[in-house]
Amino acid sequence: MTDQPPPSSGNNPPPPPGGYPPPGGYPPPPRPGGYPPPPGGGYPPPQSPGGGYPPPTPPGSYPPPTPPGSYPPPPQSGYPPPPPPSSGGYPPPGGYPPPGGYAPAPQQVQVNIGEAFSWAWGKFRENASALVVATLVYAVIAAVLYAVIYFLAFALAPSPVTTYDSYGSGFEYSASSTFGFASIAVLALGGLVMLVAVAAMQSAYYVGVLDIANGQPVSIGSFFKPRMIGSVVLATVLIGIASAIGSLCFILGIVIGIFTVFTTVAIVDRSLSPIDGIKASIDIAKANFVQTLLTWLLAAVIFVVGLVVCGVGVLVSAPVAALYLVYAYRQLTGGQIAALNPQPLPPGGPPQQFGGPPPQQYGGPPPQQYGPPPQQ
């Protein structure tokens, strides 16, 4: 027995419901309609009782819907959230181009024939002396080589057979000669020598023509500075052999000439190897076949017209044809083309001085000239 009286029932308020944990340290029951917290280890609650295996992931990796009024389960530790689906208004993942982002195909370039010929003729007139002298020197070299080759071929030919037929009022003379093996060998070797010589001359001649297209001043010496001579010679020999084989079929020889028309210019302009120069010309022709065909035809026509005029006209037609070819090449490849007849600068200096004195001279003398300096 103690002296303390027993607690009276009814005077003290009852403890609030749920204020004490249930015996044994168990967590409180889950709220109605919610998911219980996940067990230790971060594993998600099982989705179905059968077999203990989770159901397969639905397409799009969407998580299961959360029942109304409940909190979603916490994210699993150590795993990033699933990526959003590619459809349904989401932007594409960063760093990747959108579908259909292919580069557009290059468009064909049109070469205006009138503008090309006007440019070629105008540039010839601006540099007539240098172009004519260089063309004359190369023409003389080619003519001398041609004459030597055929002189040797005729010198090595068998003796001609001569016949005389006499009549009462006169006589008839006829002679015939055929080339032997030695003559044919000289002609074949001479043709190869001519091919190499022409290629070497072109490697120097087009240097000056490209300088004109670049807007640089040229002189006679500008056309006697060969560049990439080995590549030009080898490419010319390869094209010559291919053309000789293709000449057995007339159309094939023409096709080879069209597709390789820009080879020498490309090699000299870009410092390419023989194979790369041929490929560059073929690529230009494939992308712009009609324009390349017209360039090949017109350049040949311009050159032949000069030959028809007693051969002397080639001193004008050959440079104009070369200028026309370079203009078309630069136009089709997006290269630089110097303007025709550029306006010279005034004698006073650069363009910023047009229209009057320099800006600092407007409105009177400089500010330091106003009045005497202030007295201390």
C-alpha positions in Angstrom: 0.0 0.0 0.0 1.2 3.5 -0.9 0.2 6.8 0.3 -0.6 7.9 -3.3 -4.3 7.8 -4.1 -5.2 5.8 -7.2 -5.7 7.9 -10.4 -9.2 8.8 -10.9 -10.6 7.6 -14.1 -12.5 10.2 -16.1 -10.6 13.3 -15.0 -7.5 12.9 -17.3 -8.0 13.1 -21.1 -7.4 9.9 -23.0 -4.2 9.8 -25.1 -4.5 10.9 -28.7 -5.1 8.0 -31.1 -2.0 6.9 -33.0 0.3 8.9 -30.7 2.1 5.9 -29.5 3.8 3.4 -31.8 2.3 -0.1 -31.8 4.1 -2.6 -29.6 7.1 -4.3 -31.1 8.5 -1.2 -33.1 6.5 -1.9 -36.3 5.9 1.1 -38.6 2.5 2.6 -38.8 0.1 1.1 -41.4 0.1 2.8 -44.8 -2.5 5.4 -45.7 -5.5 4.2 -47.6 -4.8 4.1 -51.3 -1.0 4.6 -51.1 1.9 2.4 -51.7 3.9 1.2 -48.8 7.5 2.5 -48.6 10.0 0.4 -50.5 11.9 -2.2 -48.5 15.5 -1.7 -47.6 18.0 -1.8 -50.5 16.1 0.5 -52.9 14.2 -2.3 -54.8 10.8 -1.4 -56.1 7.7 -3.2 -54.7 6.6 -6.3 -56.6 4.1 -5.5 -59.3 2.4 -8.9 -59.3 2.3 -11.8 -57.0 2.8 -14.6 -59.5 6.3 -16.0 -59.8 8.1 -13.2 -58.1 9.3 -11.7 -61.4 8.5 -8.2 -62.4 6.4 -7.7 -65.5 8.1 -6.7 -68.7 8.8 -3.1 -69.3 6.1 -1.5 -71.5 7.2 0.2 -74.7 8.6 3.7 -74.2 9.9 2.9 -70.7 7.0 4.7 -69.0 6.7 4.1 -65.3 3.4 2.7 -63.9 0.8 5.4 -63.1 0.6 6.6 -59.5 -2.8 6.2 -57.8 -4.6 9.4 -56.9 -3.8 10.9 -53.6 -0.5 9.1 -53.0 3.1 9.9 -53.3 5.3 8.3 -55.9 7.9 5.8 -54.7 11.4 7.4 -54.2 13.8 7.0 -57.1 16.1 4.0 -57.0 19.5 4.8 -55.7 22.4 4.8 -58.2 20.3 4.7 -61.3 19.3 7.8 -63.4 15.7 8.3 -64.4 14.7 6.8 -67.7 15.1 9.1 -70.7 11.9 10.7 -72.2 10.4 9.0 -75.3 11.4 10.3 -78.7 7.8 11.0 -79.6 5.0 13.0 -78.0 6.4 16.5 -78.4 9.7 16.0 -76.7 12.7 17.7 -78.3 15.4 15.4 -79.7 18.3 14.6 -77.4 21.1 17.2 -77.4 24.0 16.9 -79.8 22.1 15.0 -82.5 20.7 16.7 -85.6 17.0 16.5 -86.2 15.7 13.9 -88.7 16.4 14.8 -92.3 19.4 17.0 -91.6 21.4 15.9 -94.6 23.5 18.5 -96.4 21.8 19.7 -99.6 23.3 18.5 -102.8 25.4 21.1 -104.6 23.5 23.0 -107.2 24.7 23.2 -110.8 26.5 26.4 -111.8 25.6 28.2 -115.0 28.4 29.8 -117.1 27.2 32.7 -119.1 28.8 32.3 -122.6 28.5 36.0 -123.4 30.1 37.1 -120.1 32.8 34.5 -120.4 33.8 35.5 -123.9 33.6 39.2 -123.0 35.9 38.6 -120.0 38.4 36.6 -122.0 38.5 39.1 -124.8 38.7 42.0 -122.4 41.6 40.4 -120.4 43.4 39.7 -123.7 43.2 43.3 -124.6 44.5 44.4 -121.2 47.5 42.0 -121.5 47.8 41.7 -125.3 51.6 42.2 -125.5 52.5 39.6 -122.9 50.0 37.1 -124.2 51.0 37.5 -127.9 54.7 37.3 -127.3 54.4 34.2 -125.0 52.1 32.5 -127.5 54.5 33.3 -130.4 57.5 31.8 -128.6 55.7 28.6 -127.7 54.3 28.3 -131.3 57.8 28.6 -132.7 59.1 26.0 -130.4 56.3 23.6 -131.3 56.8 24.3 -135.0 60.5 23.6 -134.8 59.9 20.3 -133.0 57.3 19.3 -135.5 59.5 20.0 -138.4 62.5 18.1 -137.0 60.4 15.0 -136.3 59.0 14.8 -139.8 62.3 15.7 -141.4 63.8 12.7 -139.6 60.9 10.5 -140.6 61.2 11.3 -144.3 65.0 11.0 -144.1 64.8 7.5 -142.8 62.1 6.5 -145.3 63.0 4.1 -148.2 64.0 5.7 -151.5 61.0 6.9 -153.4 60.0 5.1 -156.6 59.8 7.5 -159.6 58.2 6.7 -162.9 58.2 8.6 -166.2 55.7 8.3 -168.9 56.5 10.0 -172.1 54.0 11.1 -174.8 54.3 12.7 -178.1 53.6 16.2 -176.7 55.2 15.9 -173.3 55.7 13.6 -170.3 54.1 12.7 -167.0 56.0 12.5 -163.7 54.9 10.6 -160.6 56.6 9.7 -157.4 55.6 7.5 -154.4 57.2 6.9 -151.1 56.3 4.8 -148.0 57.5 5.0 -144.5 59.5 2.1 -143.2 59.9 0.8 -139.7 62.5 3.4 -138.8 60.3 6.3 -139.9 57.3 5.0 -138.0 59.4 4.6 -134.9 60.6 8.2 -135.3 57.0 9.4 -135.6 55.9 7.5 -132.6 58.8 8.7 -130.4 58.4 12.2 -131.8 54.8 12.3 -131.0 55.6 11.4 -127.4 58.2 14.1 -127.3 55.7 16.6 -128.7 53.2 15.6 -126.0 55.7 16.1 -123.3 56.9 19.5 -124.7 53.3 20.8 -125.1 52.5 19.7 -121.5 55.6 21.5 -120.2 54.7 24.7 -122.1 51.1 24.5 -120.8 52.3 24.2 -117.2 54.1 27.5 -117.6 51.5 29.2 -119.9 48.6 28.6 -117.5 50.5 30.1 -114.6 50.3 33.5 -116.3 46.6 33.0 -117.3 45.7 32.1 -113.7 47.6 35.2 -112.5 45.3 37.2 -114.8 42.3 35.6 -113.3 43.6 36.4 -109.8 43.9 40.1 -110.7 47.7 40.1 -110.6 49.7 42.2 -113.1 51.5 40.0 -115.6 54.5 40.4 -117.9 56.1 38.2 -120.6 58.1 36.4 -117.9 54.9 35.4 -116.1 54.2 32.8 -118.8 57.6 31.2 -118.6 57.5 30.0 -115.0 56.4 26.4 -115.1 54.6 25.0 -112.1 53.9 21.3 -111.3 55.5 20.4 -114.6 56.0 16.8 -113.6 52.4 16.3 -112.7 51.2 18.1 -115.8 53.4 16.0 -118.1 52.4 12.7 -116.5 48.7 13.6 -116.6 49.0 14.7 -120.2 50.7 11.4 -121.2 48.0 9.3 -119.4 45.3 11.3 -121.1 47.0 11.0 -124.4 47.3 7.2 -124.1 43.7 7.0 -123.1 42.6 9.2 -126.0 44.7 7.1 -128.5 42.9 4.0 -127.3 39.6 5.8 -127.2 40.1 7.1 -130.7 39.4 3.5 -131.9 35.8 4.4 -130.9 35.2 8.0 -132.0 32.7 8.8 -129.3 34.9 7.4 -126.5 37.8 9.7 -127.5 35.5 12.7 -127.4 34.1 11.8 -124.0 37.7 11.4 -122.6 38.5 14.9 -124.0 35.4 16.5 -122.4 35.9 15.0 -119.0 39.6 15.8 -118.8 39.4 19.3 -120.2 40.2 21.0 -116.8 43.0 18.6 -115.8 46.0 20.9 -116.5 44.3 24.0 -115.1 43.3 22.1 -111.9 46.9 20.7 -111.4 48.5 24.1 -111.9 45.9 26.0 -109.8 45.7 23.6 -106.8 49.1 21.9 -107.0 47.6 18.5 -107.5 49.1 15.1 -108.4 48.4 13.7 -111.9 45.6 11.3 -110.7 44.0 13.9 -108.4 44.1 16.5 -111.2 42.3 14.0 -113.6 39.8 13.2 -110.8 39.1 16.9 -110.2 38.4 17.5 -113.8 36.1 14.5 -114.0 34.2 15.6 -110.8 33.7 19.1 -112.4 32.4 17.5 -115.6 30.0 15.1 -113.7 28.5 17.9 -111.6 28.2 20.3 -114.6 28.3 18.2 -117.8 26.4 20.6 -120.0 28.5 23.5 -119.0 31.7 21.5 -119.4 30.6 20.3 -122.9 29.9 23.9 -124.0 33.3 25.0 -122.6 35.1 22.3 -124.5 33.3 23.1 -127.7 33.7 26.9 -127.6 37.4 26.7 -126.6 38.1 24.4 -129.5 36.1 26.6 -131.9 38.0 29.7 -130.8 41.3 28.0 -131.3 40.4 26.6 -134.7 39.1 29.9 -136.0 42.6 31.3 -135.3 44.2 28.5 -137.3 42.0 29.1 -140.3 43.1 32.7 -140.5 46.4 31.8 -142.2 47.7 30.4 -138.9 48.6 33.9 -137.7 45.2 34.3 -135.9 46.3 31.6 -133.4 48.4 34.3 -131.7 45.0 35.8 -130.7 42.7 32.8 -130.6 45.0 30.6 -128.4 45.2 33.1 -125.5 41.5 33.9 -125.7 40.7 30.2 -125.6 42.9 29.7 -122.6 41.3 32.7 -120.8 37.8 31.3 -121.6 38.8 27.9 -120.2 40.2 29.4 -117.0 37.1 31.6 -116.6 34.7 28.6 -116.9 36.9 26.6 -114.5 36.9 29.3 -111.8 33.1 29.8 -112.3 32.3 26.1 -112.0 34.5 25.7 -108.9 33.6 29.0 -107.2 37.1 30.4 -107.5 38.3 33.9 -107.9 37.7 35.8 -111.1 39.2 39.3 -111.4 36.8 42.0 -112.5 37.0 43.2 -116.0 38.5 46.7 -116.4 38.7 47.5 -112.7 38.5 51.3 -111.9 42.0 52.6 -110.9 42.4 54.4 -107.6 42.7 58.1 -107.7 46.1 59.6 -107.4 45.3 61.1 -104.0 45.3 57.8 -102.2 42.8 55.1 -100.9 39.0 55.3 -101.4 38.3 56.8 -98.0 39.6 60.2 -99.3 36.9 60.5 -101.9 34.6 63.5 -101.6 36.8 65.9 -99.8 39.5 66.3 -97.2 40.0 63.9 -94.3 37.3 64.0 -91.5 39.5 65.8 -89.0 39.6 68.8 -91.3 35.9 69.4 -91.5 34.5 72.5 -89.6 37.8 74.4 -89.4 41.2 74.0 -88.0 42.0 71.4 -85.3 40.9 72.3 -81.8 44.4 72.9 -80.5 44.6 76.0 -82.8 41.8 77.9 -81.1 43.2 80.9 -79.1 46.4 81.0 -77.0 47.0 78.5 -74.3 45.5 79.5 -70.8 47.7 81.6 -68.6 48.7 80.1 -65.2 
